[in-house]
């Protein structure tokens, strides 16, 4: 898992959502699919590889919960956009969205720090070939 790529993908996705709500792009977001936290690349990692690599890690558990809350909140914002895009943009700039987004990034940064620490044996079966506790996953794309 490349945590920097995950953070970048999260930021790019937020910009795409902002552009959609501002009417700059026409590709619609489906609120129902946004409610699913296992369809974006980070969510796929959380529910697949990450789940088995670091299931009991408290930072991973927080990431999983915050990522779900982020998706639920974004789904509500996009639903609101269907009736009033100005309100949706207001919600996008609101404290709840910004807080959840920053929590996702903070959790990823903490997991990255744990991943790059040189603790434990490189021969540990839970570590990848670089000694990382988090098994490698495909790169995160926008």
C-alpha positions as CSV (number, residue, x, y, z in Angstrom):
1,X,0.0,0.0,0.0
2,X,1.5,3.3,-1.0
3,X,0.0,5.7,1.6
4,X,1.2,8.8,-0.3
5,X,-0.7,7.6,-3.4
6,X,-3.8,7.0,-1.2
7,X,-3.6,10.5,0.2
8,X,-3.1,12.0,-3.3
9,X,-6.0,10.0,-4.7
10,X,-8.2,11.2,-1.8
11,X,-7.4,14.8,-2.5
12,X,-7.9,14.4,-6.2
13,X,-11.3,12.8,-5.6
14,X,-12.3,15.7,-3.4
15,X,-11.4,18.2,-6.1
16,X,-13.4,16.2,-8.6
17,X,-16.4,16.3,-6.3
18,X,-16.0,20.0,-5.8
19,X,-15.8,20.5,-9.6
20,X,-18.9,18.4,-10.1
21,X,-20.9,20.4,-7.5
22,X,-19.7,23.7,-9.0
23,X,-20.9,22.5,-12.4
24,X,-17.4,22.3,-13.9
25,X,-17.7,18.7,-14.9
26,X,-20.8,16.9,-16.1
27,X,-20.0,13.4,-15.0
28,X,-22.6,12.7,-12.3
29,X,-21.9,11.1,-8.9
30,X,-24.4,8.4,-7.9
31,X,-25.3,9.1,-4.2
32,X,-26.2,5.4,-3.6
33,X,-22.8,4.2,-4.8
34,X,-21.0,6.9,-2.8
35,X,-22.6,5.5,0.4
36,X,-20.6,2.3,-0.2
37,X,-17.1,2.6,1.3
38,X,-15.8,-0.4,-0.5
39,X,-15.9,0.8,-4.0
40,X,-13.1,3.4,-4.1
41,X,-9.6,2.1,-4.2
42,X,-8.9,3.0,-0.6
43,X,-12.1,1.2,0.4
44,X,-11.2,-1.9,-1.6
45,X,-7.8,-2.0,0.2
46,X,-9.4,-1.5,3.6
47,X,-11.9,-4.3,3.0
48,X,-9.5,-6.7,1.3
49,X,-5.7,-6.6,1.7
50,X,-5.6,-4.1,4.6
51,X,-8.2,-6.0,6.5
52,X,-6.1,-9.0,6.7
53,X,-2.7,-7.3,7.0
54,X,-3.5,-5.0,10.0
55,X,-7.0,-5.9,11.2
56,X,-6.2,-5.4,14.9
57,X,-4.3,-2.1,14.5
58,X,-6.2,0.7,16.2
59,X,-5.2,3.2,13.6
60,X,-6.5,0.9,10.9
61,X,-9.8,0.5,12.8
62,X,-10.1,4.3,13.0
63,X,-9.3,4.6,9.3
64,X,-12.0,2.1,8.5
65,X,-14.6,3.9,10.6
66,X,-13.7,7.4,9.4
67,X,-13.6,6.3,5.8
68,X,-17.1,4.9,6.1
69,X,-18.3,8.1,7.8
70,X,-16.7,10.2,5.0
71,X,-18.6,8.2,2.4
72,X,-21.9,8.5,4.2
73,X,-21.4,12.3,4.5
74,X,-20.4,12.6,0.8
75,X,-23.5,10.6,-0.2
76,X,-25.7,13.1,1.7
77,X,-23.9,16.0,0.1
78,X,-24.5,14.7,-3.4
79,X,-28.1,13.9,-2.6
80,X,-28.5,17.5,-1.5
81,X,-26.9,18.7,-4.7
82,X,-29.8,17.1,-6.7
83,X,-32.1,19.7,-5.1
84,X,-29.8,22.6,-4.4
85,X,-26.2,22.6,-5.5
86,X,-25.4,25.7,-3.5
87,X,-26.3,24.0,-0.3
88,X,-24.2,21.0,-1.3
89,X,-21.2,23.3,-1.9
90,X,-21.8,24.9,1.5
91,X,-21.8,21.4,3.1
92,X,-18.7,20.5,1.2
93,X,-17.0,23.5,2.8
94,X,-18.5,22.7,6.2
95,X,-16.7,21.5,9.3
96,X,-18.0,17.9,9.1
97,X,-16.7,17.3,5.6
98,X,-13.3,18.9,6.3
99,X,-12.9,17.1,9.6
100,X,-13.7,13.7,8.1
101,X,-11.4,14.3,5.2
102,X,-8.6,15.4,7.4
103,X,-9.1,12.4,9.7
104,X,-8.8,10.0,6.7
105,X,-5.5,11.7,5.7
106,X,-4.3,11.7,9.3
107,X,-5.0,8.0,9.7
108,X,-3.2,7.2,6.5
109,X,-0.2,9.3,7.7
110,X,-0.1,7.4,11.0
111,X,-0.3,4.1,9.2
112,X,2.4,5.2,6.8
113,X,4.6,6.1,9.8
114,X,4.1,2.6,11.3
115,X,4.8,1.0,8.0
116,X,8.1,2.8,7.5
117,X,9.4,2.2,11.1
118,X,12.2,-0.3,11.3
119,X,10.7,-2.3,14.1
120,X,10.2,-6.1,14.0
121,X,12.0,-8.7,12.1
122,X,12.1,-8.5,8.3
123,X,11.5,-12.2,8.3
124,X,8.1,-11.7,9.9
125,X,5.5,-13.4,7.7
126,X,3.2,-10.4,8.2
127,X,5.8,-8.1,6.6
128,X,6.4,-7.7,2.9
129,X,9.8,-7.9,1.2
130,X,10.6,-4.3,2.3
131,X,9.9,-5.1,6.0
132,X,6.6,-3.3,5.9
133,X,3.8,-4.5,8.1
134,X,1.3,-3.6,5.4
135,X,1.2,-5.9,2.5
136,X,1.8,-4.3,-0.9
137,X,-1.3,-3.3,-2.8
138,X,-1.7,-2.0,-6.3
139,X,-1.0,1.8,-6.7
140,X,-3.9,4.1,-5.9
141,X,-5.2,5.9,-8.9
142,X,-7.8,8.7,-9.1
